[in-house]
């Protein structure tokens, strides 16, 4: 069964756009700290949405192409291990870092945590694109 990947593609594109605009604004002198914080919050929100679509798309691909029982009720780490086995991703540890960042992003109460999640979101973009490429190239 062919996966519908347009939502994932759009989410990754939106994250990329948010990251580019934010990076551009950070270097401008006439942008306030509040504006930068607001843009970083937008990046974090795009990261959360993109991450959710990534792991769910990975799971669906495995269900359709390997077997639903392989991923039914597994932990996120086990799902990523299955993704690695099926050459959808290349690094379980970094995907677990993204998972941890997604979990703490729901509970951001301070600037330090927000900055940590923002930095992880900047790393996430390349991995999300690689996953999307893997899914698209094997979407039959």
N, CA, C and O atoms as a GROMACS GRO file, in nm:
protein
  560
    1UNK      N    1   0.085  -0.118   0.000
    1UNK     CA    2   0.000   0.000   0.000
    1UNK      C    3   0.089   0.124   0.000
    1UNK      O    4   0.188   0.132   0.073
    2UNK      N    5   0.054   0.219  -0.081
    2UNK     CA    6   0.130   0.342  -0.093
    2UNK      C    7   0.092   0.440   0.019
    2UNK      O    8  -0.027   0.463   0.044
    3UNK      N    9   0.193   0.496   0.084
    3UNK     CA   10   0.170   0.594   0.191
    3UNK      C   11   0.142   0.731   0.132
    3UNK      O   12   0.201   0.769   0.031
    4UNK      N   13   0.053   0.804   0.195
    4UNK     CA   14   0.030   0.944   0.161
    4UNK      C   15   0.130   1.026   0.240
    4UNK      O   16   0.124   1.031   0.363
    5UNK      N   17   0.223   1.090   0.171
    5UNK     CA   18   0.333   1.160   0.237
    5UNK      C   19   0.326   1.312   0.224
    5UNK      O   20   0.418   1.382   0.266
    6UNK      N   21   0.218   1.364   0.167
    6UNK     CA   22   0.211   1.509   0.146
    6UNK      C   23   0.210   1.586   0.278
    6UNK      O   24   0.269   1.694   0.287
    7UNK      N   25   0.144   1.534   0.380
    7UNK     CA   26   0.142   1.604   0.510
    7UNK      C   27   0.281   1.610   0.570
    7UNK      O   28   0.322   1.712   0.625
    8UNK      N   29   0.354   1.500   0.562
    8UNK     CA   30   0.491   1.497   0.613
    8UNK      C   31   0.579   1.592   0.532
    8UNK      O   32   0.657   1.668   0.590
    9UNK      N   33   0.567   1.589   0.403
    9UNK     CA   34   0.645   1.678   0.316
    9UNK      C   35   0.617   1.825   0.350
    9UNK      O   36   0.710   1.905   0.360
   10UNK      N   37   0.490   1.859   0.367
   10UNK     CA   38   0.452   1.997   0.401
   10UNK      C   39   0.502   2.038   0.539
   10UNK      O   40   0.545   2.152   0.558
   11UNK      N   41   0.497   1.947   0.635
   11UNK     CA   42   0.544   1.977   0.771
   11UNK      C   43   0.695   2.004   0.771
   11UNK      O   44   0.742   2.097   0.836
   12UNK      N   45   0.769   1.922   0.698
   12UNK     CA   46   0.914   1.941   0.691
   12UNK      C   47   0.947   2.072   0.620
   12UNK      O   48   1.039   2.144   0.661
   13UNK      N   49   0.874   2.103   0.515
   13UNK     CA   50   0.894   2.229   0.444
   13UNK      C   51   0.864   2.348   0.536
   13UNK      O   52   0.936   2.448   0.533
   14UNK      N   53   0.761   2.338   0.617
   14UNK     CA   54   0.725   2.444   0.710
   14UNK      C   55   0.832   2.462   0.817
   14UNK      O   56   0.867   2.574   0.853
   15UNK      N   57   0.885   2.351   0.868
   15UNK     CA   58   0.994   2.358   0.966
   15UNK      C   59   1.116   2.423   0.904
   15UNK      O   60   1.180   2.507   0.967
   16UNK      N   61   1.149   2.386   0.783
   16UNK     CA   62   1.264   2.444   0.715
   16UNK      C   63   1.247   2.595   0.698
   16UNK      O   64   1.341   2.672   0.720
   17UNK      N   65   1.129   2.636   0.659
   17UNK     CA   66   1.100   2.778   0.641
   17UNK      C   67   1.112   2.853   0.774
   17UNK      O   68   1.171   2.962   0.779
   18UNK      N   69   1.057   2.795   0.880
   18UNK     CA   70   1.065   2.859   1.012
   18UNK      C   71   1.209   2.872   1.059
   18UNK      O   72   1.247   2.974   1.116
   19UNK      N   73   1.289   2.768   1.035
   19UNK     CA   74   1.431   2.773   1.073
   19UNK      C   75   1.507   2.878   0.994
   19UNK      O   76   1.589   2.951   1.050
   20UNK      N   77   1.482   2.886   0.864
   20UNK     CA   78   1.553   2.984   0.780
   20UNK      C   79   1.518   3.128   0.820
   20UNK      O   80   1.606   3.212   0.833
   21UNK      N   81   1.391   3.154   0.838
   21UNK     CA   82   1.347   3.288   0.874
   21UNK      C   83   1.404   3.327   1.011
   21UNK      O   84   1.452   3.438   1.030
   22UNK      N   85   1.396   3.235   1.106
   22UNK     CA   86   1.446   3.263   1.241
   22UNK      C   87   1.596   3.288   1.240
   22UNK      O   88   1.643   3.383   1.302
   23UNK      N   89   1.671   3.204   1.170
   23UNK     CA   90   1.817   3.223   1.162
   23UNK      C   91   1.851   3.357   1.100
   23UNK      O   92   1.944   3.425   1.143
   24UNK      N   93   1.775   3.396   0.998
   24UNK     CA   94   1.798   3.524   0.932
   24UNK      C   95   1.768   3.641   1.028
   24UNK      O   96   1.844   3.738   1.032
   25UNK      N   97   1.662   3.631   1.103
   25UNK     CA   98   1.622   3.739   1.194
   25UNK      C   99   1.717   3.751   1.313
   25UNK      O  100   1.739   3.861   1.364
   26UNK      N  101   1.773   3.639   1.359
   26UNK     CA  102   1.861   3.642   1.475
   26UNK      C  103   1.982   3.732   1.451
   26UNK      O  104   2.030   3.797   1.543
   27UNK      N  105   2.032   3.736   1.328
   27UNK     CA  106   2.151   3.816   1.299
   27UNK      C  107   2.119   3.964   1.274
   27UNK      O  108   2.210   4.046   1.265
   28UNK      N  109   1.993   3.998   1.262
   28UNK     CA  110   1.956   4.137   1.239
   28UNK      C  111   1.955   4.213   1.372
   28UNK      O  112   1.910   4.162   1.474
   29UNK      N  113   2.005   4.333   1.368
   29UNK     CA  114   2.017   4.412   1.490
   29UNK      C  115   1.886   4.476   1.535
   29UNK      O  116   1.870   4.509   1.653
   30UNK      N  117   1.793   4.494   1.443
   30UNK     CA  118   1.669   4.565   1.478
   30UNK      C  119   1.556   4.471   1.523
   30UNK      O  120   1.440   4.513   1.530
   31UNK      N  121   1.588   4.346   1.553
   31UNK     CA  122   1.487   4.250   1.598
   31UNK      C  123   1.499   4.232   1.749
   31UNK      O  124   1.608   4.207   1.801
   32UNK      N  125   1.389   4.246   1.818
   32UNK     CA  126   1.391   4.237   1.964
   32UNK      C  127   1.404   4.092   2.011
   32UNK      O  128   1.377   3.998   1.936
   33UNK      N  129   1.444   4.077   2.135
   33UNK     CA  130   1.455   3.945   2.197
   33UNK      C  131   1.319   3.877   2.201
   33UNK      O  132   1.309   3.756   2.181
   34UNK      N  133   1.215   3.955   2.227
   34UNK     CA  134   1.080   3.898   2.230
   34UNK      C  135   1.040   3.842   2.094
   34UNK      O  136   0.980   3.735   2.086
   35UNK      N  137   1.076   3.915   1.987
   35UNK     CA  138   1.044   3.865   1.853
   35UNK      C  139   1.120   3.736   1.822
   35UNK      O  140   1.064   3.643   1.764
   36UNK      N  141   1.245   3.731   1.861
   36UNK     CA  142   1.325   3.610   1.839
   36UNK      C  143   1.268   3.493   1.919
   36UNK      O  144   1.257   3.382   1.867
   37UNK      N  145   1.231   3.518   2.044
   37UNK     CA  146   1.172   3.413   2.127
   37UNK      C  147   1.043   3.360   2.064
   37UNK      O  148   1.018   3.240   2.064
   38UNK      N  149   0.963   3.450   2.009
   38UNK     CA  150   0.839   3.410   1.943
   38UNK      C  151   0.867   3.325   1.819
   38UNK      O  152   0.799   3.226   1.795
   39UNK      N  153   0.967   3.363   1.741
   39UNK     CA  154   1.003   3.285   1.623
   39UNK      C  155   1.057   3.148   1.662
   39UNK      O  156   1.027   3.048   1.597
   40UNK      N  157   1.138   3.143   1.766
   40UNK     CA  158   1.190   3.014   1.813
   40UNK      C  159   1.076   2.925   1.862
   40UNK      O  160   1.079   2.804   1.842
   41UNK      N  161   0.975   2.985   1.924
   41UNK     CA  162   0.858   2.907   1.966
   41UNK      C  163   0.788   2.847   1.844
   41UNK      O  164   0.740   2.734   1.849
   42UNK      N  165   0.784   2.923   1.736
   42UNK     CA  166   0.727   2.870   1.611
   42UNK      C  167   0.808   2.755   1.556
   42UNK      O  168   0.752   2.657   1.506
   43UNK      N  169   0.939   2.765   1.564
   43UNK     CA  170   1.026   2.655   1.521
   43UNK      C  171   0.998   2.531   1.605
   43UNK      O  172   0.985   2.421   1.552
   44UNK      N  173   0.987   2.550   1.735
   44UNK     CA  174   0.962   2.437   1.825
   44UNK      C  175   0.828   2.372   1.792
   44UNK      O  176   0.817   2.249   1.790
   45UNK      N  177   0.728   2.452   1.766
   45UNK     CA  178   0.597   2.397   1.731
   45UNK      C  179   0.604   2.319   1.599
   45UNK      O  180   0.546   2.211   1.588
   46UNK      N  181   0.676   2.372   1.501
   46UNK     CA  182   0.694   2.301   1.374
   46UNK      C  183   0.773   2.171   1.395
   46UNK      O  184   0.742   2.070   1.332
   47UNK      N  185   0.873   2.174   1.483
   47UNK     CA  186   0.949   2.054   1.516
   47UNK      C  187   0.857   1.947   1.575
   47UNK      O  188   0.861   1.832   1.533
   48UNK      N  189   0.774   1.986   1.672
   48UNK     CA  190   0.684   1.891   1.736
   48UNK      C  191   0.595   1.822   1.634
   48UNK      O  192   0.583   1.699   1.634
   49UNK      N  193   0.535   1.899   1.547
   49UNK     CA  194   0.443   1.846   1.447
   49UNK      C  195   0.519   1.756   1.348
   49UNK      O  196   0.472   1.647   1.315
   50UNK      N  197   0.634   1.801   1.302
   50UNK     CA  198   0.713   1.724   1.206
   50UNK      C  199   0.762   1.593   1.266
   50UNK      O  200   0.758   1.488   1.202
   51UNK      N  201   0.808   1.600   1.390
   51UNK     CA  202   0.854   1.478   1.458
   51UNK      C  203   0.741   1.375   1.467
   51UNK      O  204   0.761   1.258   1.437
   52UNK      N  205   0.624   1.420   1.510
   52UNK     CA  206   0.510   1.330   1.523
   52UNK      C  207   0.478   1.263   1.389
   52UNK      O  208   0.454   1.142   1.384
   53UNK      N  209   0.476   1.341   1.282
   53UNK     CA  210   0.448   1.283   1.151
   53UNK      C  211   0.558   1.189   1.105
   53UNK      O  212   0.530   1.090   1.037
   54UNK      N  213   0.682   1.218   1.141
   54UNK     CA  214   0.794   1.130   1.103
   54UNK      C  215   0.779   0.992   1.165
   54UNK      O  216   0.783   0.892   1.094
   55UNK      N  217   0.762   0.986   1.296
   55UNK     CA  218   0.758   0.853   1.356
   55UNK      C  219   0.631   0.777   1.317
   55UNK      O  220   0.634   0.655   1.302
   56UNK      N  221   0.521   0.850   1.299
   56UNK     CA  222   0.398   0.783   1.257
   56UNK      C  223   0.408   0.732   1.114
   56UNK      O  224   0.357   0.625   1.082
   57UNK      N  225   0.474   0.808   1.027
   57UNK     CA  226   0.495   0.763   0.889
   57UNK      C  227   0.588   0.642   0.885
   57UNK      O  228   0.566   0.548   0.809
   58UNK      N  229   0.692   0.645   0.967
   58UNK     CA  230   0.783   0.531   0.977
   58UNK      C  231   0.706   0.406   1.021
   58UNK      O  232   0.722   0.299   0.963
   59UNK      N  233   0.625   0.423   1.122
   59UNK     CA  234   0.548   0.310   1.173
   59UNK      C  235   0.453   0.256   1.066
   59UNK      O  236   0.444   0.135   1.047
   60UNK      N  237   0.383   0.345   0.996
   60UNK     CA  238   0.291   0.301   0.891
   60UNK      C  239   0.365   0.227   0.780
   60UNK      O  240   0.316   0.125   0.730
   61UNK      N  241   0.482   0.278   0.740
   61UNK     CA  242   0.557   0.212   0.634
   61UNK      C  243   0.593   0.069   0.677
   61UNK      O  244   0.579  -0.025   0.599
   62UNK      N  245   0.639   0.054   0.800
   62UNK     CA  246   0.676  -0.079   0.851
   62UNK      C  247   0.552  -0.169   0.858
   62UNK      O  248   0.558  -0.286   0.821
   63UNK      N  249   0.441  -0.114   0.905
   63UNK     CA  250   0.317  -0.193   0.911
   63UNK      C  251   0.279  -0.246   0.773
   63UNK      O  252   0.248  -0.364   0.758
   64UNK      N  253   0.283  -0.160   0.673
   64UNK     CA  254   0.240  -0.197   0.537
   64UNK      C  255   0.340  -0.286   0.465
   64UNK      O  256   0.301  -0.372   0.386
   65UNK      N  257   0.468  -0.267   0.491
   65UNK     CA  258   0.571  -0.335   0.412
   65UNK      C  259   0.640  -0.451   0.483
   65UNK      O  260   0.700  -0.536   0.418
   66UNK      N  261   0.632  -0.455   0.615
   66UNK     CA  262   0.697  -0.563   0.689
   66UNK      C  263   0.592  -0.644   0.765
   66UNK      O  264   0.592  -0.767   0.761
   67UNK      N  265   0.503  -0.574   0.832
   67UNK     CA  266   0.398  -0.642   0.907
   67UNK      C  267   0.358  -0.560   1.028
   67UNK      O  268   0.443  -0.510   1.102
   68UNK      N  269   0.228  -0.549   1.049
   68UNK     CA  270   0.177  -0.469   1.161
   68UNK      C  271   0.222  -0.526   1.295
   68UNK      O  272   0.245  -0.450   1.390
   69UNK      N  273   0.234  -0.656   1.304
   69UNK     CA  274   0.272  -0.717   1.431
   69UNK      C  275   0.414  -0.679   1.474
   69UNK      O  276   0.448  -0.687   1.592
   70UNK      N  277   0.496  -0.638   1.379
   70UNK     CA  278   0.635  -0.600   1.408
   70UNK      C  279   0.641  -0.472   1.493
   70UNK      O  280   0.731  -0.457   1.575
   71UNK      N  281   0.546  -0.382   1.474
   71UNK     CA  282   0.550  -0.254   1.544
   71UNK      C  283   0.430  -0.232   1.637
   71UNK      O  284   0.419  -0.127   1.700
   72UNK      N  285   0.344  -0.330   1.646
   72UNK     CA  286   0.226  -0.315   1.731
   72UNK      C  287   0.267  -0.312   1.878
   72UNK      O  288   0.318  -0.411   1.931
   73UNK      N  289   0.244  -0.200   1.943
   73UNK     CA  290   0.269  -0.186   2.086
   73UNK      C  291   0.416  -0.174   2.126
   73UNK      O  292   0.449  -0.189   2.244
   74UNK      N  293   0.504  -0.148   2.031
   74UNK     CA  294   0.647  -0.138   2.065
   74UNK      C  295   0.680   0.000   2.121
   74UNK      O  296   0.608   0.097   2.099
   75UNK      N  297   0.791   0.006   2.193
   75UNK     CA  298   0.840   0.134   2.243
   75UNK      C  299   0.894   0.216   2.125
   75UNK      O  300   0.914   0.163   2.016
   76UNK      N  301   0.915   0.342   2.148
   76UNK     CA  302   0.970   0.428   2.043
   76UNK      C  303   1.109   0.381   2.003
   76UNK      O  304   1.144   0.383   1.885
   77UNK      N  305   1.188   0.339   2.101
   77UNK     CA  306   1.324   0.290   2.070
   77UNK      C  307   1.317   0.166   1.981
   77UNK      O  308   1.396   0.153   1.887
   78UNK      N  309   1.225   0.078   2.010
   78UNK     CA  310   1.209  -0.043   1.928
   78UNK      C  311   1.159  -0.006   1.788
   78UNK      O  312   1.202  -0.066   1.689
   79UNK      N  313   1.071   0.091   1.780
   79UNK     CA  314   1.026   0.138   1.648
   79UNK      C  315   1.144   0.191   1.568
   79UNK      O  316   1.159   0.160   1.450
   80UNK      N  317   1.228   0.270   1.632
   80UNK     CA  318   1.345   0.324   1.562
   80UNK      C  319   1.442   0.212   1.523
   80UNK      O  320   1.506   0.219   1.418
   81UNK      N  321   1.453   0.111   1.608
   81UNK     CA  322   1.538  -0.003   1.573
   81UNK      C  323   1.484  -0.072   1.448
   81UNK      O  324   1.561  -0.112   1.360
   82UNK      N  325   1.354  -0.085   1.439
   82UNK     CA  326   1.291  -0.144   1.319
   82UNK      C  327   1.312  -0.053   1.198
   82UNK      O  328   1.333  -0.101   1.086
   83UNK      N  329   1.306   0.077   1.221
   83UNK     CA  330   1.333   0.171   1.112
   83UNK      C  331   1.476   0.159   1.061
   83UNK      O  332   1.500   0.167   0.940
   84UNK      N  333   1.570   0.138   1.153
   84UNK     CA  334   1.710   0.119   1.116
   84UNK      C  335   1.727  -0.012   1.038
   84UNK      O  336   1.795  -0.015   0.935
   85UNK      N  337   1.667  -0.118   1.087
   85UNK     CA  338   1.674  -0.249   1.019
   85UNK      C  339   1.622  -0.241   0.876
   85UNK      O  340   1.672  -0.310   0.787
   86UNK      N  341   1.523  -0.156   0.854
   86UNK     CA  342   1.461  -0.143   0.722
   86UNK      C  343   1.517  -0.027   0.642
   86UNK      O  344   1.462   0.012   0.539
   87UNK      N  345   1.628   0.029   0.692
   87UNK     CA  346   1.702   0.135   0.622
   87UNK      C  347   1.618   0.262   0.598
   87UNK      O  348   1.636   0.331   0.498
   88UNK      N  349   1.528   0.290   0.691
   88UNK     CA  350   1.452   0.414   0.685
   88UNK      C  351   1.528   0.526   0.756
   88UNK      O  352   1.518   0.642   0.717
   89UNK      N  353   1.603   0.489   0.860
   89UNK     CA  354   1.686   0.584   0.934
   89UNK      C  355   1.825   0.523   0.951
   89UNK      O  356   1.846   0.405   0.924
   90UNK      N  357   1.919   0.605   0.995
   90UNK     CA  358   2.057   0.555   1.008
   90UNK      C  359   2.113   0.562   1.150
   90UNK      O  360   2.225   0.518   1.174
   91UNK      N  361   2.035   0.617   1.245
   91UNK     CA  362   2.089   0.637   1.379
   91UNK      C  363   1.975   0.637   1.482
   91UNK      O  364   1.895   0.730   1.487
   92UNK      N  365   1.970   0.534   1.562
   92UNK     CA  366   1.865   0.523   1.664
   92UNK      C  367   1.884   0.629   1.772
   92UNK      O  368   1.787   0.690   1.817
   93UNK      N  369   2.008   0.650   1.814
   93UNK     CA  370   2.034   0.742   1.925
   93UNK      C  371   1.988   0.884   1.896
   93UNK      O  372   1.931   0.950   1.983
   94UNK      N  373   2.013   0.933   1.775
   94UNK     CA  374   1.970   1.070   1.743
   94UNK      C  375   1.817   1.078   1.741
   94UNK      O  376   1.759   1.179   1.782
   95UNK      N  377   1.751   0.973   1.693
   95UNK     CA  378   1.605   0.974   1.693
   95UNK      C  379   1.549   0.968   1.835
   95UNK      O  380   1.443   1.022   1.863
   96UNK      N  381   1.620   0.902   1.925
   96UNK     CA  382   1.579   0.902   2.066
   96UNK      C  383   1.600   1.041   2.126
   96UNK      O  384   1.522   1.084   2.212
   97UNK      N  385   1.704   1.111   2.082
   97UNK     CA  386   1.725   1.250   2.127
   97UNK      C  387   1.610   1.338   2.080
   97UNK      O  388   1.561   1.422   2.154
   98UNK      N  389   1.566   1.318   1.956
   98UNK     CA  390   1.451   1.394   1.905
   98UNK      C  391   1.326   1.361   1.987
   98UNK      O  392   1.246   1.449   2.017
   99UNK      N  393   1.310   1.234   2.021
   99UNK     CA  394   1.194   1.192   2.101
   99UNK      C  395   1.196   1.259   2.239
   99UNK      O  396   1.093   1.308   2.286
  100UNK      N  397   1.313   1.260   2.302
  100UNK     CA  398   1.327   1.325   2.433
  100UNK      C  399   1.294   1.474   2.422
  100UNK      O  400   1.224   1.529   2.507
  101UNK      N  401   1.346   1.538   2.316
  101UNK     CA  402   1.319   1.682   2.297
  101UNK      C  403   1.171   1.706   2.277
  101UNK      O  404   1.116   1.804   2.327
  102UNK      N  405   1.106   1.618   2.203
  102UNK     CA  406   0.961   1.633   2.181
  102UNK      C  407   0.886   1.622   2.313
  102UNK      O  408   0.791   1.696   2.338
  103UNK      N  409   0.929   1.529   2.397
  103UNK     CA  410   0.863   1.512   2.526
  103UNK      C  411   0.882   1.634   2.616
  103UNK      O  412   0.786   1.678   2.680
  104UNK      N  413   1.003   1.688   2.621
  104UNK     CA  414   1.023   1.804   2.710
  104UNK      C  415   0.965   1.931   2.650
  104UNK      O  416   0.937   2.026   2.723
  105UNK      N  417   0.945   1.934   2.518
  105UNK     CA  418   0.888   2.055   2.457
  105UNK      C  419   0.745   2.079   2.504
  105UNK      O  420   0.696   2.192   2.501
  106UNK      N  421   0.679   1.974   2.547
  106UNK     CA  422   0.543   1.988   2.600
  106UNK      C  423   0.541   2.056   2.735
  106UNK      O  424   0.436   2.101   2.782
  107UNK      N  425   0.658   2.064   2.799
  107UNK     CA  426   0.667   2.117   2.935
  107UNK      C  427   0.771   2.226   2.946
  107UNK      O  428   0.840   2.236   3.048
  108UNK      N  429   0.784   2.308   2.844
  108UNK     CA  430   0.884   2.415   2.849
  108UNK      C  431   0.838   2.522   2.947
  108UNK      O  432   0.735   2.586   2.927
  109UNK      N  433   0.916   2.541   3.050
  109UNK     CA  434   0.884   2.642   3.149
  109UNK      C  435   0.995   2.746   3.162
  109UNK      O  436   0.980   2.844   3.236
  110UNK      N  437   1.105   2.726   3.090
  110UNK     CA  438   1.214   2.821   3.104
  110UNK      C  439   1.288   2.838   2.971
  110UNK      O  440   1.275   2.756   2.879
  111UNK      N  441   1.363   2.945   2.964
  111UNK     CA  442   1.435   2.978   2.840
  111UNK      C  443   1.541   2.875   2.805
  111UNK      O  444   1.565   2.848   2.688
  112UNK      N  445   1.605   2.818   2.907
  112UNK     CA  446   1.710   2.719   2.883
  112UNK      C  447   1.655   2.596   2.811
  112UNK      O  448   1.715   2.548   2.715
  113UNK      N  449   1.542   2.546   2.857
  113UNK     CA  450   1.480   2.429   2.794
  113UNK      C  451   1.434   2.463   2.653
  113UNK      O  452   1.452   2.383   2.561
  114UNK      N  453   1.375   2.579   2.636
  114UNK     CA  454   1.331   2.621   2.503
  114UNK      C  455   1.449   2.629   2.407
  114UNK      O  456   1.439   2.587   2.292
  115UNK      N  457   1.560   2.682   2.453
  115UNK     CA  458   1.679   2.694   2.368
  115UNK      C  459   1.733   2.555   2.333
  115UNK      O  460   1.776   2.532   2.220
  116UNK      N  461   1.731   2.464   2.428
  116UNK     CA  462   1.777   2.327   2.403
  116UNK      C  463   1.692   2.260   2.295
  116UNK      O  464   1.745   2.199   2.203
  117UNK      N  465   1.561   2.272   2.305
  117UNK     CA  466   1.472   2.212   2.206
  117UNK      C  467   1.489   2.280   2.070
  117UNK      O  468   1.487   2.214   1.966
  118UNK      N  469   1.507   2.411   2.071
  118UNK     CA  470   1.531   2.484   1.945
  118UNK      C  471   1.656   2.431   1.877
  118UNK      O  472   1.655   2.407   1.756
  119UNK      N  473   1.764   2.413   1.951
  119UNK     CA  474   1.890   2.362   1.892
  119UNK      C  475   1.872   2.222   1.837
  119UNK      O  476   1.924   2.190   1.730
  120UNK      N  477   1.799   2.138   1.908
  120UNK     CA  478   1.773   2.002   1.858
  120UNK      C  479   1.688   2.007   1.732
  120UNK      O  480   1.708   1.928   1.640
  121UNK      N  481   1.593   2.100   1.728
  121UNK     CA  482   1.509   2.115   1.609
  121UNK      C  483   1.592   2.151   1.486
  121UNK      O  484   1.560   2.110   1.375
  122UNK      N  485   1.699   2.229   1.508
  122UNK     CA  486   1.784   2.264   1.393
  122UNK      C  487   1.855   2.141   1.340
  122UNK      O  488   1.877   2.131   1.219
  123UNK      N  489   1.892   2.047   1.426
  123UNK     CA  490   1.954   1.921   1.382
  123UNK      C  491   1.852   1.828   1.319
  123UNK      O  492   1.884   1.753   1.226
  124UNK      N  493   1.730   1.832   1.368
  124UNK     CA  494   1.626   1.740   1.325
  124UNK      C  495   1.594   1.753   1.176
  124UNK      O  496   1.564   1.652   1.111
  125UNK      N  497   1.599   1.872   1.123
  125UNK     CA  498   1.556   1.895   0.985
  125UNK      C  499   1.624   1.800   0.887
  125UNK      O  500   1.556   1.739   0.804
  126UNK      N  501   1.755   1.786   0.892
  126UNK     CA  502   1.826   1.698   0.798
  126UNK      C  503   1.782   1.553   0.813
  126UNK      O  504   1.767   1.482   0.714
  127UNK      N  505   1.762   1.508   0.934
  127UNK     CA  506   1.720   1.369   0.957
  127UNK      C  507   1.577   1.347   0.909
  127UNK      O  508   1.546   1.241   0.855
  128UNK      N  509   1.491   1.445   0.928
  128UNK     CA  510   1.354   1.435   0.879
  128UNK      C  511   1.352   1.428   0.726
  128UNK      O  512   1.277   1.350   0.668
  129UNK      N  513   1.435   1.510   0.663
  129UNK     CA  514   1.444   1.507   0.516
  129UNK      C  515   1.493   1.372   0.465
  129UNK      O  516   1.443   1.319   0.366
  130UNK      N  517   1.593   1.316   0.534
  130UNK     CA  518   1.646   1.185   0.495
  130UNK      C  519   1.540   1.076   0.511
  130UNK      O  520   1.528   0.988   0.426
  131UNK      N  521   1.464   1.082   0.619
  131UNK     CA  522   1.356   0.986   0.637
  131UNK      C  523   1.254   1.001   0.524
  131UNK      O  524   1.212   0.901   0.465
  132UNK      N  525   1.215   1.123   0.495
  132UNK     CA  526   1.119   1.146   0.388
  132UNK      C  527   1.173   1.091   0.256
  132UNK      O  528   1.098   1.028   0.181
  133UNK      N  529   1.298   1.115   0.226
  133UNK     CA  530   1.360   1.061   0.104
  133UNK      C  531   1.351   0.908   0.102
  133UNK      O  532   1.317   0.849   0.000
  134UNK      N  533   1.382   0.846   0.216
  134UNK     CA  534   1.376   0.700   0.225
  134UNK      C  535   1.234   0.650   0.202
  134UNK      O  536   1.213   0.553   0.129
  135UNK      N  537   1.138   0.716   0.263
  135UNK     CA  538   0.998   0.676   0.247
  135UNK      C  539   0.952   0.695   0.103
  135UNK      O  540   0.884   0.608   0.048
  136UNK      N  541   0.988   0.807   0.043
  136UNK     CA  542   0.946   0.834  -0.095
  136UNK      C  543   1.008   0.734  -0.193
  136UNK      O  544   0.941   0.687  -0.285
  137UNK      N  545   1.135   0.703  -0.173
  137UNK     CA  546   1.202   0.613  -0.267
  137UNK      C  547   1.155   0.469  -0.255
  137UNK      O  548   1.174   0.389  -0.346
  138UNK      N  549   1.094   0.436  -0.143
  138UNK     CA  550   1.047   0.299  -0.120
  138UNK      C  551   0.896   0.291  -0.102
  138UNK      O  552   0.844   0.196  -0.043
  139UNK      N  553   0.827   0.390  -0.153
  139UNK     CA  554   0.682   0.400  -0.137
  139UNK      C  555   0.611   0.334  -0.254
  139UNK      O  556   0.574   0.398  -0.352
  140UNK      N  557   0.594   0.202  -0.241
  140UNK     CA  558   0.527   0.130  -0.352
  140UNK      C  559   0.407   0.054  -0.307
  140UNK      O  560   0.341  -0.011  -0.389
   0.00000   0.00000   0.00000
